[in-house]
Amino acid sequence: MKKVLAPLPRSFFFKVHGGPYQIAGLPDIIGCYSGRFVAIEVKRPGNTPTKLQLAIMKKLADAGATVGVAYSVEEAQAIIDRVGVQAL
């Protein structure tokens, strides 16, 4: 994922590491791209987000964030590419 996120202009992304002081269910990658909030849940092929992760992603999307689940680098790029097509 670093290969996709690091070179993007006007962006800041970080990896969320779960822990006792972290909100449960947050997507793995959180960031801002061109002034838009982006959240990406990264999964290995065959795995799916938990009900809690889906609920958190829905709340983020309802608040205007660009969110998605990525099973590959290409899918992560596609989620980021959606930032440009969503209405502000």
N, C-alpha and C positions, 0 to 999 in steps of 0.2 A: 504493500500500500504506500510505503514511503516514496516509491518511484513515481506514483501518480500525484501525491499530495505536495511533496516538497517543492517542485519547480513551479507551482501555480502562482502567478502574480496576484497581489491583493488577497492573500489567503493566510489563515492561521488555523492549523489543526493540531489536535493532541489526542493521544490514546488514553482512554479512561481505564484505570485499573480498579477493579472492585475491591471493596474493603468495608470494614465496619462503620466508617464515617461517610460512605458513599451512598447516594440514592440507588437503591436496587432497581435493576432493569434498564439503566441508561445504556444507550448504544455505545459500541466500542470506540468509535471515532467521533469526536465532537469538533466543530470548527466554524469558521466564518469564511465565506468566499464571496468576494465582490459585495460585501455588505449584507449578505444573507446567511442565516444560521443553517448549518448542515449537520446532520447526524446520520452515521452509517453503522449499522449492525453488521459485523463481519462473521460469516459462518462458513464452515467447511461444507462441501457438497454432501447432501444427504441429511444435514442437520437443519433444524428449523428454529426460529425464535420462540421463546417461551411466551405464555399468555401475558405475563408481566411485561416482557420486552415489547410485545405488540401493543399493549395498553399504553406504555410510555411513548412509543413512537407515534401512536394516534394522537396523544395529547400534544406532542411537539408539532405534528402536522397541522392539527387544529389551530395551533398558535401561529402558524405561518412558516414553520421550518420546512426545509427540503429534507426528507428522510427516506431511507430505503435499506434493504438488506442486500449485501453483496456477497456472492459466492466466488467471485474472481476479481482480479484487478480491473478487468474490462467493465464489470458491473458497477464497481465503485466509481469508475470514470463516468459511466452513464448517469449515475445519481448526481454527481457534481455537474455534469452537462445540463441537467434539468434546471439548475439555478437560473440559467439564462433565458429559459422559456416560460418560467412562472411569472405571473403578474405580481407586481409589487403592491 
